């Protein structure tokens, strides 16, 4: 008599996990990135969340640095009972020498391997035409938005200096991890550790960490780790990296897709966040 209720409970749980996954790896066109400073340098951080949305690897429109890669994402989130649950996916990203970027969005699924991930969105951005196509695979519809990032700006990872936080909230430590190599590409590693003192927003000290290995050649991090007690641990790892020019066909909208032009609505205010 107890078998059926248990089966129904597990089915409901599985559906809830799947629904959550569909909300976690989508680019949000209403989120704006920081403007470039007088020097034309823009600093962006990987990881974190925007509501339920996972913020992923930030890839800028760098000219003259083509690539194709597979990005592996693993997000381990804490449960109230002290356990964890982990979501994963893999997706393809490529950029041509003009700075155009094609990237896929795949649903995050439990690491158990019982649920298969699938591509629900792909995105194509062009810094020369200032276009950003956000395409839903199931509906075969692309939203056309303004793309404000340019190849003239220099994009660097966000680095926080060592020192005390304002109002006695805690302390931050910045470490230079030195030179490294990821998939044959030279990188430089950094680690920022932030401690929030007990009593500020928690009853015990709260420690968060960001570690990233940045490629000056490609202009983004090839490995990035965010470990925060509020959102869990996010690990972004580049795999199958090629620095050859990608196939130009990836930057064309398929003929059977319709396009909804929203550029007049965005009025030039939209720029892509680090949702990758």
N, C-alpha and C positions, 0 to 999 in steps of 0.2 A: 504493500500500500504506500510505502514511502518512496518507491523508485521514481514514480512519475513526477511528484513535486520537485524532487532533487534535479531531475532532468530539465524541467521547466526553468528552475532557478539558474542552472548553468547556461541554458540557452539565452536567458535574459542578460546574464553577465557578459556572454560572448558578444551579444548585439551591442551592449553598452560600450564595450571596448572598441568595437569596430566603428561605432559612431564617433567616439572620442578621437580615434585615429584620423578620421576624415577632416577633423578640424585643426590638425596639428602641423601640417607642412604646406600651407597655402600662403602665397604672397598676398599681402593686404594693400591694395592700391591707395588707401587713405593715409597710410603711414609715410611721413616724410623723413628723409635723412638730413643730417646736419649740413649746413651750407659750407662751402669752402672758405677758408680764411683768406686774408690778404695775400698770402704766399701761394694760394692755389692748392693747399694741402687739405685733404679730407681724411679724417680718422674715423674708422668704423670698427665696431667690435662684433665678433661672431657670437652666436648662441643667445640664450635667454628666452623669454617668452613675451608675446604681446597678447595679453589675455590668455586664451587657450591655444594660441598659435605659436608653434615652435619657430624661433628665429634661428636660421641655419648659417651656412658659410656665405660670407659676402664676397661676390666676384665682381670687380669693377670693369668698365669698358676700356681696358688698356689696349692701345693700338700697337701693332708690330709684335705681339706676343700671343700667337695662336696656340690653342691646345684643345684636346678632348680628354675627358676623364670620367670615371665613375666615382661618385661620392657615397660613402657608407656612413650612415647615421645610426647611433645607438643612444637612446634616451632612457635612463633608469630613474624612476620616480619613487619617492618614499610613500609608504602607506601608513595610515594612522596606527596600525597595530605593530609597527616596527619592521614590517617586511618591505619588499620592493616589487615593482613591476616594470618590465623593460619593453620598449617599443623600438622597432628597427625598420629601416628601408635602405634601398640603394637606388640611385638615379643618375642619369647622364647629364653632363654639362659640357658645352663647347663654346669656344670664342674664336672668331677669325681675325685676320690681321687688321681689319677695319675697326675692331672693337665691338662688333655685333656679337650678341650672346644668345645661344639657344640653351634652354634647360628644361628638364622634365620635373614634374612633381608627382611623387608616388606616395600612396597611402602608407602611413606608419602602422605596423601590425605587431602583435605580441611576438617576442623572440622565440616562443615555443616552436615555431615553424609550422603550426597547424593551419594558420591563416596565410593566404598568399597576398602579397602586396600587388597593387595595380596602379597604372598611371591615370590620374584624373585630370591633370592640367599640364600643358606645356606653355612656355613663355619665350618670346623672341623680342629682343630689344636692339635698337639701332641708334647709336649716339649721333650719327650724322643727320638722319632724318627726324630724330627726336621722337621715335615711335616705340610703343611698348604694346605688344599683342599678348593678351592673357587669354588662353584658349582652353575651353572645357571640352575634354575628349568625348564624353558621353553625348553632350548636346551638339557637338560640332559647331560651336559658336566661339568667336574670338572678340573680346572687348579690346578696342583700340584706345590707348591712353597716351598722355604726354610722357616722354622720358627725358628727364632733366640732367642726368649725369653725362659728363663729357670726357673725351679722351685727353683734354688739355689739363685736367686736374690730376694731381698725384694722390693716390689712395694708399694710406698706411694704416696698420692696425692701431687701435686705441691703446695707449700706454699710460698708466697712472704712476706718478712718482711716489717713492717711499715717503711716509710722513703720517702725522696724526690726522684723523678725520675731524671735521668741524664740530664744535660744541662738545668735545670730549666723547664723541660717539664710539671711537675705536682707533684702529691703526691699520695702515696699508703698507705692505712690503713689495717692492718691485725688484725682480731678479733678472739679470741678463744671463741666459743659459749658454750663450756662445754659438759658434757655427755648427751646423749639422747638414744632413742630406736626407732628402725624401725622394725615393724613386729616381735617383740620379740627378736631382735638382738641388742646388745649394740653398740652404735655409738658415735662418737665424732664430733662435728660440728665446722666449720671454715667459716669465711667470709673475702674475700679480696675486698676492694673497691679502684678503681683507678680513679683519676681525672686528665684529660689532660687539661692544661690551655688553655684559649682562645688565639688564634693567632698561636698556634703550628701547627694545622691541621684543625682548625675549628674556627668559629667566636664567639662561646660561649663555656664555660667549658663543657667538655664531660666526663660523669661519667659512668663507667662500674663496674659490680659486679659479683663475683663468690661466691656462697655459697654451701657447700657440707657437707654431713654427712657420715663419713667414718667408716666402720666396720673393725676392726683389725682381727676379726675372719675370715672373708671372703676375706679381702684384697682389697676391692673396695668400692666406695661410693654407699650407698643405696638410697640416694636422692641427686640430684645435680642440681643447678640452675646457668645458665649463662645469664646475662642481659647486653647487649652491644648495644649502639645506632647504631653501624654500621651493626650488623647482626640480631638484635632483641633479643628476650628472648627465651631461651631454657630450658625446664624443663624435667628432666629425673627422673622417679619415679619407684622404684621396687615394684612389686605386686606379690601375690601368691607365696611367697618364701617358699621353702622347703630345709632343710639341709640334707636330705636323699640322699643316693647314687642313681644317675639317672640310667635309663635303659641303659645297655651297647650297645644296638642296635643303639642308636643315634650316635655312633661314627664310624659306618660302612658306607661305600659308597654304595648306592643302586646298585643292580646287573645290572640294565638297564642303568646306567650312564657310559659314556666313560671318560677316564682320559688323559689329555694332560700334560706331564711332562716338566715343565719349570725350573727345579732346576738348570740345567747347565747354563741357561741364567742369573739367578739372582745371582749366584756365592756367595751365603751366605749373600747377602746384604739386603735382605728383612726382615723386621719385621713389625708386624701389628700395625697400628696407633690406636688412640682412636675412630675409627669409629665404633660405636656400636648403 
